[in-house]
Structure formats: C-alpha cells, structure tokens
Amino acid sequence: MPRTAADIAEMLQAQCLGSPSREITDVVTLANARPDSLTFYKDKKSLKGVESCQEGTILIASSWAEELQKRNSDCTWILVADPQSAFLEVIPEFVSVPDRSTIGISPTANIADSSSIGLETNIHAGATIEDDVVIGERCEISAGVVIGRGTIIGDDCLIYPNVVIYPGMEIQNRVTLHANCVIGADGFGYQQKDGRHAKIPHYGNVVLEDDVEVGACSTIDRGFLDSTRIGTGSKIDNQVMVAHNCQLGPHNILVSQVGFAGSVTTGAYVICAGQVGVADHVHIADEAVVGAKAGVHKDLSGGETYLGAPAIPESEAIRQVMAARKLPEMRSQLKHLEKQLQKMQQRLDNDQTQKPAA
C-alpha cells in the first residue's frame, strides 16, 4: 500500500524536509533508490550514493541534514536519530511477511513415543526425534532435522533443514539454527598411545542460551566433561567452528570461518571478524574486536581492536604496516649509505698506504 513521506515521518515521530506529499511505494537500498522509493543513509561511506541518488525519500540522522541537502536538494529527507533502525521499523509497511503456518506433526516424521512436543510446534517431513527429547512451544523443526535422545529445546526455536543435534544437548528459548549446522559433535581430542592416535571420549554437552543464532554449516563441539556454552544473544555466522569446552560470553559475534580451538573463553560483546583463528585456552575480554584473518595466541584485554597474526593492538599494527611500506625506500637509502661507506673506507685505506713511514 503506497504511503507518503508525511505518513512515514508521522509513524517515526520525525521531521520531514522537502516534499511531504511525495509518494512511497517501495523500500530499497541507497544504490537502487527511485523517486517513489524510501531508503536510508547510514554513514559517510554512503555519501557518493546520496549524490547520485534520484529524487526520492531518504532517512537520515538529524546531524547530517544540512550537509546532505547541499549535495542533493531534490530528495525528501526524514530526520531520525538512527536511520538504519528507523528503516528496519518501516520495512514491514511495504514488505509482507507470511504468517507462520500450522502444520502440526508430519506423518513422515520419525518421533519416539517418549519424546514431548509443545503446543503449536511444527515437525516437518523426514525429521527424526529420538527418545526422551523435550521440545517447547511454537518451535519449527524443519525437514531432515535429527535431534538426539535426551535433548531439551525451549520455546520459539527455529531449526532449519538437516540440522543435527547430538544427544543430550540443551537449546534454550528463541534459538535459531540454520541449515546443516551440527550441535554437539565430539571434541577433536586424541592422545598418543602405542604409536597411534587414541581418541579421547567426550562426555559433556553443548548449551545454547536464549536468543543464540548459529549459521549454516557451523559446528559447535561438546565439552570433554562439562558444557561448551554459547552465551545469551550471541550470533554465529556460517562455517564457524567452536571447539570443545569453549565458553562464550553474552552477545558475541563470530563472523564467517572463525575458528576457536578448545577451551577458549570470551567476555561480553566480543567481535571476531572473518577467518579469525584463536588458539586453545585463550581468553578474550569484554568488548574486544579482532580484525579479519587475525591469529590470536595469547589473552586479549577488553575494549581494544586487534589486527594481524599474531594479533596486536590496532595502533601498533598500523605503525608496523606504515613502516613496512617504507621498506623499499629504506632499502635504497641503505644501499646508498653502504656505497658511501665503501668509498670512505677506500679513501681511508689509500691515505694509510700513502702516509710516509716514520
């Protein structure tokens, strides 16, 4: 249903600059903005997009209004405190989300008699639920999911196709598990015995606390004797590996292809960018940010950003990079100095040879 810029401004309790009667029929990214669309300006990186944007309606932070109007006076601006949050709030006005269907339990699902299924939970075709599993209310168990015996799952969980949950796991409320992730595989532990790698059995489990999300094809291993634990609100991207005995604090973010070795611990609000590798028994403190492809081999203090392998504070890493860029110039200077030194040494030797004997 079309809206006007004035409608959106009223919904957000925001100020509208430009044409309040401008019609809006769709929400789009800044790069695809049209005269009849609504988009948002997030940060300075989007500045070129604003300059090239056709006239339309754009959500912006109040502090940027004067500068952006100078760059593009044809648009209608809606001034808000947080453009991205406001945009997310408006999207449902233009994009319809289908209501959750109620299919109940598929006749082709394999469910043990001793398991308990909560009200309004859907069990799709081909799912396997073993003995003594407890599943809460309003959960979605997709096709091909396997839930091992004795696992407990809370309310409002969303489990996508082909997820495998090993026996004895604990999945709390509002957890999302994306396709093909594995929860509770054995930890990768072996000991040398008689010239062979003898497997160390793992008897612990995995606990995913409330509001955790685990991406597609990620793996979280069970603990040796205790639990591997992922803290409340933590978000794990696709193809991430969390090894046995790890203890992640609340609201961590692990981006694609991060790898945590055994017994890593983290504080709250830790961020690890893509392909970060963390060695075993390392602790990463609250609000630390580890940049892409960094290698973490020792404990990291909180509240700092780290780069490189081995990971070091960002300021130090930048100094090293700047110094490295000067290496070709420094090499040339060193060669020049070496030649000068050779000439000086040659002159000194000549002077010594020509000096008359006493």
Secondary structure, DSSP 4 states (H G I P E B T S, - for coil): --EEHHHHHHHHT-EEES-TT-EE-EE--GGG--TTEEEE--SGGGHHHHHHPPS-EEEEEGGGHHHHHHH-SSSEEEEES-HHHHHHHHGGGTS--PPPP---B-TT-EE-TT-EE-TT-EE-TT-EE-TT-EE-TT-EE-TT-EE-TT-EE-SS-EE-TT-EE-TT-EE-TT-EE-TT-EEEEPP--EEEETTEEEE-----EEEE-TT-EE-TT-EEEPPSSSEEEE-TT-EE-TT-EE-TT-EE-TT-EE-TT-EE-TT-EE-SS-EE-TT-EE-TT-EE-TT-EE-TT-EE-S-B-TT-EEETTTTEEHHHHHHHHHHHHTHHHHHHHHHHHHHHHHHHHHHHHHHHHHSPP-
